[in-house]
Each structure stands twice: as structure tokens, then as C-alpha cells.
Amino acid sequence: MTNFMITNPLRSDRVLIRNLQLNVLIGVYDFERDAPQRVIFEVDLHTDCHIAGRSDDVSDAVDYGKVTQLITDICDKSAYQLLEALGENVAQRILHDYPSVAQIDITLHKPDIMPNSVNVAIAISRVRS
């Protein structure tokens, strides 16, 4: 196998979680507080994947199954009013629990709240300080 120099793996390496659909108690209005609503997560975890790529060992990787479970656990306990607050909490927990994640980009969709099939969403990016 040829060894290549990796100049900045964080610029392009990401673990992607797409279309994670969870029922979440979230909303500002009374009618939103009556029952959980569907929220769809799109998550990009910026991390260096070359070590896991060479070792083929999940302990060297960001385990997307565990990250997905963390997001699910947060949503199961959620009572936030705003998608922004939920997204901020998820981002901070992932950055705290996964030191190898240098940046996280999250888009949260709330597809069922507006008439005429309008899909509203928020997108946030947080960088490890």
C-alpha cells in the first residue's frame, strides 16, 4: 500500500448522518406542546478519518451508531420550544462527548408544522474552541 501525505484531513473528512427522523416534543404554540412532532436531523461531524481508515477499528472512528443514540436520547427528554435550542444542545453534547470531532454542522427540519408541505429548518455550525 502506498502511503500518502495527508495535509489537512479535517478539511474534507466527515461522518454524515442523514434523515434521522425522531418524534420530539418541541414548539412554541400550545398545539405543538400536545404531542411530539417529527424532526429530521442532518448531521456532519468533521473529524480525521485516516486513523480509522488505516486500522479498520471502530474504536478509532466516530461511531455513528452511538452518536445517533445520543441524539435520540436527547430528543426523548426534550421539552424545548425552539429548534435552535435543541440543535445547540445536540451540538454541545456531541462536541463534549466526542473530542475527535472538530466541527459539527446540524440541520433540523420540522416538515409537518406548516401547511402546503412547506418544510422549515434551521442550520447551525459549531467549532471546537
N, C-alpha and C positions, 0 to 999 in steps of 0.2 A: 504494500500500500504506500502510495506517495504521501509525504507529509507536506501540507500547505501551510503557509503563514496566515494566521487569522489576525487581521489588523484591528478590526473593531466589530466583534461578533454581536454586540448589543445593538448595533445599528440595524441589523436585519433579523436576528433570531427572536422568534416569538412563539409562545404557546398560545393557541387560539381555542377559545370555547365559543361555539356558535349555537344559537337557537335553544338556549337553556330556558325552558318555559316553566315558570313557577307560579303558584297561586299565593298572592301576597295581600295581607290587609294593609292597604295604603290608600290615601286620598284625603282631600281637604273637606269635601262636602259630606253631609250626613249620609246620603245614599251610597257613598263609596265606603263608608265605615260599617255597613251592614253585613258584607260578605267579602271574602278575599277576591281579588281580581288577578287576571293573568298579566304577568310581567315577563318580558322576554329579554334575556341577557345576551350580549355580545361582548366578549372579554378578550383583550390582547394582553398577554403577560410578556414583557420584554425581559429576556434572560439569555444567558450564554448557554447555548445548547451543545457546544462542541465536546464538552467532557462526557455528557451522557451519550452523545453520538459515537464517541470512541469506546466507551466502556460497555454500552448496551445494558446498563444497570439503572433501574428506576430510582434507586436512591441518589443518583447523580442528576436526576431530572426534576422539574417541577411536575408533580403528579397531578394531572388534570382531574382525575377522579376525586382526589382529596380536596382540590380547590372547588370543584363543583359541589361536593358535600358541604364545605364551609359556607358557600353562598346559599345553599338550601337551608342550612341550619339558621343562618341569619334571617332569611326570609320567613321561616317558620315562626320566629319570635317577633317579627316586625310589627310595629304599630306606627310607623312613620306616616306623616301626612304627605311629604314630598318625595318624588323620585330622586331629587338631588340629595336628600338626607340619606336615603337608602344606598345610593351609589357611593356617597362619601364613606359611609360605614363599611361597605364591602371593600372599597379600595384600601382604606386604612388597615383593616384586618388582614388582607392579603399581604400588603407590604410589611406588616408586623410579623406575620407567621411565616413568610417565605423570603428570607434575606437575599436570596439569589435573584429575586425579581427587582429590576432596577426601575421599571416604569410599568404602570398599568393604565390601559385605556378601556373604559367601560361605556357601552351604550345600553340604556334601559328603555325598552319600548313598552308602551301601555296601549295595546292595539284595540281594546274593546270599550274605551271610555267615550269616544267621540262618535257622533252619527256619520253616516255615509262612508263607513270604512276608513275614516281618517286614522292614520297611525301617528301618534305623538311619541316623542322620545326625548331623552336628554343624553348628552355625551360628555364624559369627563376624562381627564388625563391627570394622573398624579405621578410624580417622580420622587424616588427615594432621596431624602436630603442627607 
